């Protein structure tokens, strides 16, 4: 197995350059392991960097070349670059040099199910950097339905940031004010992707009527519609059924929302998007049922994007059946981690292009928070980790097994999001490189 390395110093230098000294010093203040010599440095002390002799990758090709960086910007990528003496040299011979990862699906400092995710915009991003991800896209949750208020709240949360990030926007209700605020998000705030929840009845879930209106509005704005696809009404009934049967532990979570409900909602969202004639992005595809609906739609020519998450690619539901509640509750997320077989099918779909890119749905709660549902699985905060582990696990699971190439790895962990959304946010992220041993 190839040894996975991440060259964090370059990422740190670039982040310092874009965020300023006071924010970069959060790493030092937090005691995350940087030597004192790297804390409080000035940008002028390391403004030039030459990465020599590595195999440089992008989504389409690889070549042995040097990468020359000045002031956090890549100036040249070509063999045998000659530079002045005042340059920091990094020998990458025998290693891959590739763009930092983009995680398109995270929830940092999110208020959910009566608590708030344990990772904020600093701790979550520090974990991301440790794993080779140099940008993530988080979901803004509206405040009392207001997109503008939600955006302002998340701007405050993100002041702790130590790396680049972007925002999607969730839509949790529908009226004329929401429609107007969607235009503000697109034209003034730079947010052009909107998520609609077909699950979480009584909190985030919207009806088909509201989903249709939201899809129409996305089309008129040229924005991307995203869906959490589960049949929320059926899930609600499934949960009641489990409780009536006396099944209160974490296993009840998976039993109450089987793959068929994810498949049904995925199919419904795809057909509504086809009716409106607008692209659709299906987040956290966790089952064969949902994947097959996406495959059918794409084969017919419909623009549908399928995003598996790393937990669904590498885990099965056995953890949910652990007799120890603390252990089992760690695996509770929605849609649930599925039984063995779904993971391999999702891997195959990713390798053949049926699914396009990998996120995490990083939404972390500690054991104390998870214990809210010790007597009722419905109260267990839904969410798992992944922002640090994604790049490692995709490499080990997909590249080492021969299912994808190293250039495919760059595509599904980094560049594919840019191809879909067309946002300039990617440009900054591309300047942060990571290095792997060959």
C-alpha positions in Angstrom: 0.0 0.0 0.0 1.4 3.4 -1.0 2.2 5.6 2.0 -0.1 8.6 2.0 1.5 11.9 2.8 0.1 15.4 2.9 2.4 18.4 2.6 0.6 20.7 5.0 3.3 23.4 5.1 2.4 24.6 1.6 -1.3 24.6 2.5 -0.5 26.5 5.6 1.6 29.1 3.8 -1.1 29.7 1.3 -3.8 29.9 3.9 -1.6 32.3 5.9 -1.3 34.4 2.7 -5.0 34.6 2.2 -6.3 34.9 5.8 -3.6 36.9 7.5 -1.2 36.2 10.4 -3.7 36.4 13.2 -5.9 33.7 11.8 -3.0 31.5 10.7 -1.7 31.6 14.3 -4.8 29.9 15.5 -2.9 26.6 14.7 -0.1 27.6 17.0 -2.5 28.9 19.7 -4.5 25.7 19.5 -1.3 23.6 20.0 -1.9 21.4 17.0 1.7 20.4 16.5 3.5 23.1 14.5 7.0 23.8 15.7 7.6 27.2 17.1 9.7 28.2 14.2 6.7 28.1 11.9 4.5 30.1 14.2 4.3 33.9 13.6 6.3 33.8 10.4 6.0 36.6 7.9 4.9 36.0 4.3 8.1 37.4 3.0 10.2 34.7 4.7 8.7 31.9 2.5 7.2 33.7 -0.5 8.9 31.4 -3.1 8.7 27.6 -3.2 9.9 25.1 -5.7 8.5 21.6 -5.6 11.0 19.6 -7.7 10.7 16.3 -9.6 7.3 15.1 -8.5 4.7 13.4 -10.7 2.2 16.3 -11.1 -1.4 15.2 -11.5 -4.6 16.8 -12.6 -7.9 15.2 -13.6 -6.7 14.4 -17.1 -3.0 13.6 -17.1 0.3 13.2 -15.2 3.8 14.2 -15.9 7.1 14.6 -14.1 7.6 18.3 -13.5 8.5 21.0 -11.1 5.9 23.4 -9.5 7.0 26.9 -8.8 5.0 29.0 -6.4 5.3 32.7 -5.5 3.3 34.4 -2.8 0.8 31.5 -2.8 0.2 31.5 -6.5 1.5 28.8 -8.9 3.6 30.6 -11.5 4.9 27.6 -13.5 4.5 23.9 -13.9 7.1 22.3 -16.2 10.3 20.2 -16.1 13.6 21.5 -14.8 12.6 25.0 -13.6 15.6 27.2 -12.9 15.2 29.7 -10.0 17.2 32.1 -7.9 18.8 31.1 -4.6 16.2 32.7 -2.4 13.7 29.8 -2.9 12.5 27.1 -0.6 13.2 23.7 -2.3 11.1 20.6 -1.7 12.2 17.4 -3.3 9.2 15.5 -4.5 11.0 12.8 -6.5 9.1 9.6 -6.4 5.9 11.2 -5.2 2.7 12.4 -6.6 1.9 16.2 -6.4 -1.8 16.9 -6.8 -4.4 19.5 -6.0 -5.8 19.7 -2.5 -9.2 18.1 -2.0 -12.6 19.8 -2.1 -15.2 18.3 0.2 -18.5 19.4 -1.3 -20.7 18.4 1.7 -20.1 19.4 5.3 -21.9 20.6 8.3 -19.7 22.6 10.7 -21.2 24.4 13.7 -24.6 23.2 12.6 -27.5 23.5 15.1 -29.5 20.2 14.7 -31.7 17.9 16.8 -31.4 20.1 19.9 -27.7 20.5 19.9 -24.8 21.7 17.7 -22.2 19.7 15.9 -19.0 19.4 17.9 -16.7 20.5 15.0 -16.7 24.3 14.4 -15.1 26.1 11.5 -11.7 25.8 13.1 -11.5 22.3 14.4 -13.3 20.9 11.4 -11.1 22.7 8.9 -7.9 21.8 10.9 -9.0 18.1 10.5 -9.6 18.6 6.8 -6.1 20.1 6.3 -4.6 17.1 8.2 -6.2 14.8 5.7 -5.3 16.7 2.5 -8.6 18.6 1.9 -7.9 22.3 1.4 -11.5 23.5 0.8 -15.0 22.5 1.8 -18.5 23.6 1.0 -20.8 23.9 4.0 -24.6 24.1 4.2 -26.1 27.3 5.5 -29.3 26.6 7.5 -31.8 29.5 7.4 -32.8 31.2 10.6 -36.6 31.0 11.0 -36.7 30.4 7.2 -34.7 33.5 6.3 -31.8 32.9 4.0 -30.2 36.3 4.6 -30.3 35.8 8.4 -28.9 32.3 8.0 -26.1 33.6 5.8 -25.2 36.3 8.3 -25.2 33.7 11.1 -22.8 31.4 9.2 -20.5 34.3 8.3 -20.0 34.8 12.0 -19.5 31.1 12.6 -16.9 31.0 9.8 -14.7 33.8 11.3 -12.8 30.9 13.0 -11.8 29.6 9.6 -8.3 28.5 8.8 -8.8 27.5 5.2 -10.9 28.2 2.2 -14.6 27.4 2.2 -17.8 28.0 0.3 -21.5 27.8 1.1 -24.6 26.0 -0.2 -27.9 27.2 1.1 -30.7 25.0 2.5 -34.3 25.8 1.8 -36.6 24.8 4.7 -39.8 26.6 3.8 -41.3 28.4 0.7 -42.9 31.8 0.2 -42.2 34.9 -1.8 -39.6 36.2 0.7 -37.6 33.0 0.3 -37.8 33.3 -3.5 -36.5 36.9 -3.3 -33.7 35.9 -1.0 -32.6 33.1 -3.3 -31.9 35.8 -5.9 -30.0 37.8 -3.3 -27.9 34.7 -2.5 -27.1 34.1 -6.2 -26.5 37.7 -7.3 -25.0 39.3 -4.2 -23.6 36.5 -1.9 -22.1 34.1 -4.4 -24.2 31.1 -3.4 -25.6 29.3 -6.4 -26.6 25.9 -5.0 -29.7 25.2 -2.9 -30.6 22.1 -1.0 -34.1 20.8 -0.4 -34.8 18.2 2.3 -37.3 15.5 1.4 -36.8 14.0 4.9 -36.9 15.2 8.6 -40.6 15.6 8.8 -41.6 18.4 11.1 -38.3 20.3 10.9 -36.4 20.6 7.6 -38.7 18.6 5.3 -40.6 20.3 2.5 -43.5 19.0 0.4 -43.5 18.1 -3.3 -45.4 21.3 -4.1 -42.6 23.4 -2.4 -39.9 21.3 -4.0 -41.4 22.0 -7.4 -41.5 25.7 -6.8 -37.9 25.6 -5.6 -36.8 23.7 -8.7 -38.5 26.3 -10.9 -36.7 29.1 -9.0 -33.3 27.4 -9.3 -33.9 27.1 -13.0 -34.8 30.8 -13.4 -31.7 31.8 -11.4 -29.3 29.4 -13.2 -28.7 27.8 -9.8 -28.1 24.1 -8.9 -30.8 22.3 -7.0 -29.7 19.7 -4.5 -31.9 17.1 -2.6 -31.6 15.0 0.5 -33.7 12.1 -1.0 -35.7 10.0 1.5 -39.4 9.7 1.8 -39.9 11.6 5.0 -43.6 10.6 5.5 -42.7 6.9 5.2 -39.7 7.3 7.4 -41.9 8.9 10.1 -44.2 5.9 9.9 -41.3 3.5 10.0 -40.0 5.1 13.1 -43.3 4.8 14.8 -43.5 1.2 13.8 -40.1 0.4 15.3 -41.0 2.1 18.6 -44.3 0.1 18.7 -42.3 -3.1 18.3 -40.0 -2.1 21.2 -37.0 -1.4 18.9 -35.5 1.7 20.5 -31.7 1.2 19.9 -29.6 2.5 17.0 -30.5 -0.5 14.8 -34.0 0.9 14.7 -32.7 3.9 12.8 -31.7 1.8 9.8 -34.7 -0.4 10.0 -37.1 2.6 9.9 -35.6 4.1 6.7 -34.8 1.2 4.4 -33.1 1.6 0.9 -36.5 1.5 -0.8 -37.4 4.9 0.7 -34.2 6.5 -0.5 -34.8 5.0 -3.9 -38.4 6.2 -4.1 -37.5 9.8 -3.1 -34.5 9.8 -5.5 -36.8 8.7 -8.3 -39.4 11.3 -7.4 -36.9 14.2 -7.3 -35.4 13.1 -10.6 -38.8 13.1 -12.3 -39.7 16.4 -10.9 -36.4 17.9 -12.0 -37.1 16.4 -15.5 -40.5 18.0 -15.5 -39.0 21.4 -14.7 -36.1 20.7 -17.0 -33.3 21.7 -14.5 -30.2 19.8 -13.3 -30.3 17.9 -10.1 -27.6 17.0 -7.5 -28.5 14.1 -5.2 -26.4 14.4 -2.0 -25.2 11.4 0.0 -26.2 8.5 -2.2 -26.2 5.6 0.2 -28.0 2.7 -1.5 -28.2 0.6 -4.7 -31.8 1.7 -5.0 -30.9 5.4 -5.2 -27.8 4.8 -7.4 -29.9 2.8 -9.9 -32.4 5.7 -10.3 -29.5 8.0 -11.0 -28.0 5.6 -13.5 -31.3 5.4 -15.4 -31.7 9.1 -15.5 -28.2 9.7 -16.7 -28.5 7.0 -19.4 -31.6 8.8 -20.7 -29.6 12.0 -21.0 -30.9 13.8 -17.9 -28.4 16.0 -16.0 -28.3 14.3 -12.6 -25.3 14.4 -10.3 -24.8 11.6 -7.7 -22.6 12.2 -4.7 -21.7 9.2 -2.5 -20.1 9.9 0.8 -17.1 8.1 2.2 -18.9 6.4 5.0 -21.3 4.8 2.5 -18.4 3.7 0.3 -16.3 1.9 3.0 -18.7 0.9 5.8 -21.7 -1.4 6.2 -24.5 -1.4 8.8 -22.9 -3.9 11.2 -21.8 -1.1 13.5 -25.4 -0.1 14.1 -26.1 -3.5 15.6 -23.3 -3.4 18.1 -24.7 -4.2 21.6 -22.8 -1.2 23.1 -25.0 1.9 22.6 -22.0 4.3 22.5 -20.4 2.3 19.7 -23.6 1.8 17.7 -24.8 5.4 18.0 -21.5 6.6 16.3 -22.9 5.1 13.0 -26.2 6.9 13.0 -26.6 9.2 10.0 -29.2 9.8 7.4 -29.7 8.1 5.0 -28.3 5.2 7.0 -25.2 3.3 6.3 -26.5 0.3 4.5 -26.0 -3.5 4.7 -23.0 -5.1 3.1 -23.2 -5.1 -0.7 -24.4 -1.5 -1.1 -20.8 -0.3 -0.4 -19.3 -2.3 -3.2 -22.1 -1.3 -5.6 -21.5 2.4 -4.8 -17.7 1.9 -5.4 -18.4 0.3 -8.8 -20.8 3.1 -9.7 -18.2 5.7 -8.8 -15.5 3.9 -10.8 -17.7 3.8 -13.9 -19.0 7.4 -13.8 -22.6 6.6 -12.6 -21.7 8.6 -9.5 -19.4 11.5 -9.9 -17.7 12.8 -6.8 -17.2 12.0 -3.1 -18.2 14.1 -0.2 -18.4 13.3 3.5 -21.6 14.8 5.0 -19.2 15.5 7.9 -21.6 16.2 10.8 -20.0 15.2 14.1 -21.5 14.8 17.6 -19.7 13.4 20.7 -20.9 10.5 22.8 -22.7 12.7 25.2 -24.7 14.3 22.4 -25.4 10.9 20.9 -26.7 9.7 24.3 -29.7 12.0 23.9 -31.3 9.0 22.1 -30.2 6.2 24.5 -33.9 5.2 25.0 -35.2 6.3 21.6 -33.2 6.1 18.4 -35.2 9.0 17.0 -33.4 11.4 19.3 -29.9 10.3 18.4 -28.3 13.3 16.6 -27.7 12.1 13.0 -24.2 12.5 11.7 -20.7 10.9 11.3 -17.2 12.2 10.6 -15.1 12.1 7.4 -13.6 15.4 6.6 -10.1 14.3 7.6 -10.4 10.7 6.5 -12.0 11.1 3.0 -8.9 11.5 0.9 -7.1 8.6 2.7 -10.0 6.2 2.4 -10.8 7.0 -1.2 -7.2 6.4 -2.1 -7.0 3.1 -0.2 -10.4 1.9 -1.3 -10.5 3.0 -4.9 -6.9 3.6 -6.1 -5.1 0.8 -4.3 -7.7 -1.7 -5.5 -7.3 -0.6 -9.1 -10.9 0.6 -9.4 -9.8 4.2 -10.4 -6.7 5.8 -11.7 -4.7 8.4 -9.9 -6.0 11.1 -12.3 -9.6 9.8 -11.5 -8.7 10.3 -7.8 -8.0 14.0 -8.5 -11.3 14.3 -10.4 -13.6 12.7 -7.8 -12.0 14.3 -4.8 -11.3 17.8 -6.2 -12.0 19.0 -9.7 -15.4 17.4 -10.5 -17.2 19.9 -8.3 -15.7 22.8 -10.2 -16.8 21.2 -13.5 -20.4 21.1 -12.2 -20.8 24.4 -10.4 -18.4 26.6 -12.4 -17.5 28.6 -9.4 -14.2 30.6 -9.1 -13.9 29.3 -5.5 -12.0 26.3 -6.9 -9.2 28.5 -8.3 -7.9 29.3 -4.8 -8.1 25.7 -3.7 -6.2 24.4 -6.7 -3.2 26.3 -5.4 -2.9 24.0 -2.4 -1.0 20.8 -3.2 -0.6 17.5 -1.5 2.1 14.9 -2.1 1.8 11.1 -2.1 4.5 8.5 -2.3 4.5 6.5 -5.6 
